[in-house]
């Protein structure tokens, strides 16, 4: 009887852990549905959805090419679940209400998201926000929201990203050099 209870308890803990990881990964995904009305008014609309089989294919290709740097990128994104990009460009300034973009920014106020960078410029009414989501020490999501008087750009990356590997590529493949301090024990 104790073995059955123990087995049932372990199964329950396992299922709850899987659900927690699944729910947490879902929390990193932004809801872009409220941008649909803006798409009708935009002159140019770019929508990129890289997930599922397409993302898996890209990861496999990057790992198999002969270019050492491309392989490092493939390793760095091995755990990624999805990449979503939206870019909207308008013909005239202030053709959209900034409140419509702020609904995306409000999603980033939910638990788990941490603001990494915030840039405000009066030139072109530019706002840039960069957020990260962590599960323990592992980055599980990134969100970038850029709005200007004539354009909006959103990037949402879901899944773990190996920052150390990407830092190794600094200065290559148009990836900026990232300086990460490490202690004597390599952490």
Steps between C-alpha positions, in 0.01 A plus 500: 500500500783741587668426166180586315457825694864587442472418129180705473666791682805489273276488194301798630820699568632417153175607330487823700863577412434445130190719520692773686774505236240502222298781659814700572616471137156614388532805725795612288280517189349839430149541362521707180127473418428860598730613215260370231317835462837674458594266216211634293635855534867415444674546165735208565442201726759235579390191692752229577406188694780251543392207712436129486644314201648811338700588813611139544618492138698823547666364816596175323642685200704737717649207689597315179659778294876519477516858631623492861314820596171376353537182706544711813180689417327164451617386843400831661143474369462125546232543769300773324130435459399793283593837353229752412560832326254773402594819318248760394590815305257784447499761225448797732620589846271422794268292285448261791423549867796419727248348741455216253869412536495558873264203533800286398718681753235430767537126436865540596396624844380151589698286747820351365591779259788730596583824321852486362509826306286806449579771243294813441576759234295803403637468147235304308325436835711186540445250782704183534441241771688174545373238744627160605337210677703255706427158647769472763826589329373418151357768273164370381381797299590834347272777383592818315244775435599793280260776408566816301274758345473302173581142599463221752729199539450209738721197559404213730740210555377204703726237652843479654783689337861419581639849555855370555504341155360813339761708683768282338368619163532868595637695207409225249190441287385858576461408868628780723782417741354415842727527801404258779701494817585158641643406835808286545287185516352577154160623619 
